[in-house]
Structures are given as C-alpha cells and as structure tokens.
Amino acid sequence: MDLSGKTALVTGAARRVGKAVALGLARRGADVVIHYNGSQEAAERTAAEIAGLGVEAVPLGADLRHAREIERLFLEIGERIGRLDVLVNSAASFRAARFEEISSEAWDEVMALNVRAPFLCSRLAASLMRRPSGKEDTGPDTGAIVNISDLSAYRPWPGYTHHGASKAALVHLTSSSALELAPDIRVNCVIPGAILPPPGVDLESEEWRRRGESVLLGRTGNGKHVADAVVSLIENDFITGAILPVDGGERLLK
Ligand SMILES: NC(=O)c1ccc[n+]([C@@H]2O[C@H](COP(=O)([O-])OP(=O)(O)OC[C@H]3O[C@@H](n4cnc5c(N)ncnc54)[C@H](OP(=O)(O)O)[C@@H]3O)[C@@H](O)[C@H]2O)c1
C-alpha cells in the first residue's frame, strides 16, 4: 500500500512508541488520527507536530477498555473523515501483579484493553476500509492493520501472567484476522523488544543501559525501529499474517 494520501488510525499515539509510529506514517504521506486516552495535551502537541509535516492530524479520545467508547470513536472517524486505510493497535497497559494476586477484575481490564480493543477496532476498521472512499486508491489492498505485541507473547515473564496472556492472544488475533479479512485487508504484528524504558526508568540511566546488554545486539532500540517495521509491513502488499520481532534478537537468548 502506498501510504501517501491514505488515512491511518494509531491507538495510544500521543506519546512514546505510538507517537513514533504516527510520525513514521505521516512521513510517508498519511493523514493520521491520533488516538489518546488520558494524554489529551500530548495528543494535541503530537497532532501539531504531524500537521507540520504537511498532512492532516486529528486527535480523538477514547477509553478503549469500553466497547461503547470504541464504537463512538469509529462513528466519529466515519462522520469526520469518512475513510480509514490503516489501523495500528498500539495502546496497551503494562501491569505487573503476582499470579495469586490477580483479581478477575484486573484480568478482565487487561484483556479488555490489550485484546478485546484491538479486536473491536479491527472489526470496525474493516467496515470503513471496505467502504468506497472517493479518493483514488492504488494497489490490491484496501486496508492494512498492524498489532503491537511484545516478547511476553513467546515466553512468560514473572509477574506478568495476565499481560503475557493478552499479548499472546494478540498474536493469535493477528493470524485469525489475517485469515478472515483477506484478500483485501492485510493484518500483521510487530513484536518490539527493549524500545523505551517503563515509567520511572530514565532513558539515560545505568539500568536502561544494562537492559541493552541483555539484548543479542547489545543495545536497546528506539521508537523509529518500531515505526519503520510498521511502515514496511503496511507498504509491502504481499505480507499478511506475519509476526515480526523488532527486538535486537533478544527472543533468541535465555
Ligand atoms: N516501550 C517498549 O519498549 C515496548 C516494548 C515491547 C512492546 N511494546 C508495545 O508497544 C506499544 C506501545 O508501547 P508504549 O511503551 O508506548 O506503551 P505505553 O506508554 O505503556 O502506553 C501506550 C498508550 O496506551 C494508552 N492507553 C492506556 N490505557 C488506555 C485506555 N484505557 N484506553 C485507551 N488507551 C489507553 C495510553 O494513552 P494515554 O497516554 O493517552 O492515556 C498510552 O499512551 C504497546 O502495545 C506495548 O505493549 C512497547
């Protein structure tokens, strides 16, 4: 898919990895819906930065744990923009809890945001992607979806049972939706490794530098590594159902 003139929705795009992906898509000429939940001001700043690249950027808020908010978000995209070509499911939680302390409410919340929201967004996006847009389309596909999982999908992390189960389910959702939405909508998944430190850990800290040493390539990555992978999966119209690690080879260790 040629991204120029297309419209992309990136969830959790106000900050960090989602922002890097939104900027990557905008640099290829796509208009971008900057979804946010709590970070409205950051979303507006990101939208202004993206608009500076000469494309349109629309910040829209929604708490993706709630199906009704997701429906409202897509209704708004349909009414205000009328089309969607690309969806990147990046918004997620990252919660640690000991196995025996995970309540059913906490389990449901993680699953709602990390798995059900990407499913509902993909389902609603598919109907917008299949709607005749009036803009000139090129290429065999009318839509591309990229899910962002992580390495807990491959191997359990102590203290992250519900998180890991959600990210593994997201990998399965990628395969299932690629199968079901073909041939006109492609669905792929990126599995980032150590890209940005979790809240409370500084990018320049000794702790984060040491984190890089646990990666096969001996260093951490950055948001552009993820954005470049997302862009290439969208642009290559013969790739669907692919699971692409962007982890400096970390999955091969341990
Ligand atoms: N950072 C890494 O090194 C790394 C590594 C592997 C995988 N990943 C994956 O890459 C993606 C982005 O990573 P990140 O580190 O940038 O993530 P993050 O900062 O933990 O969160 C991304 C966004 O999710 C949104 N979000 C949280 N709760 C939400 C809710 N209830 N409804 C809607 N949105 C909600 C937040 O939006 P607001 O700020 O607007 O509230 C937040 O900006 C995630 O899927 C993550 O699992 C990241």
The ligand as a Gaussian input file, in Angstrom:
#p B3LYP/6-31G(d) Opt

LIG

0 1
 N        8.042000       0.511000      25.275000
 C        8.592000      -0.623000      24.880000
 O        9.811000      -0.829000      24.964000
 C        7.734000      -1.723000      24.321000
 C        8.282000      -2.991000      24.203000
 C        7.507000      -4.008000      23.701000
 C        6.215000      -3.763000      23.283000
 N        5.701000      -2.526000      23.418000
 C        4.302000      -2.321000      22.988000
 O        4.221000      -1.180000      22.147000
 C        3.009000      -0.473000      22.407000
 C        3.330000       0.947000      22.832000
 O        4.282000       0.906000      23.888000
 P        4.485000       2.136000      24.885000
 O        5.618000       1.779000      25.768000
 O        4.500000       3.400000      24.115000
 O        3.115000       1.994000      25.704000
 P        2.595000       2.808000      26.967000
 O        3.312000       4.091000      27.071000
 O        2.612000       1.898000      28.141000
 O        1.052000       3.009000      26.558000
 C        0.667000       3.377000      25.272000
 C       -0.614000       4.146000      25.325000
 O       -1.708000       3.292000      25.718000
 C       -2.748000       4.188000      26.016000
 N       -3.729000       3.633000      26.944000
 C       -3.532000       3.190000      28.225000
 N       -4.723000       2.874000      28.787000
 C       -5.672000       3.130000      27.849000
 C       -7.084000       3.016000      27.827000
 N       -7.768000       2.585000      28.888000
 N       -7.735000       3.368000      26.694000
 C       -7.046000       3.822000      25.634000
 N       -5.729000       3.956000      25.584000
 C       -5.042000       3.610000      26.689000
 C       -2.103000       5.391000      26.685000
 O       -2.716000       6.563000      26.155000
 P       -2.771000       7.933000      27.017000
 O       -1.335000       8.271000      27.307000
 O       -3.448000       8.895000      26.134000
 O       -3.553000       7.613000      28.280000
 C       -0.634000       5.265000      26.328000
 O       -0.076000       6.428000      25.769000
 C        2.277000      -1.275000      23.483000
 O        1.369000      -2.152000      22.865000
 C        3.383000      -2.050000      24.169000
 O        2.917000      -3.244000      24.762000
 C        6.413000      -1.493000      23.940000

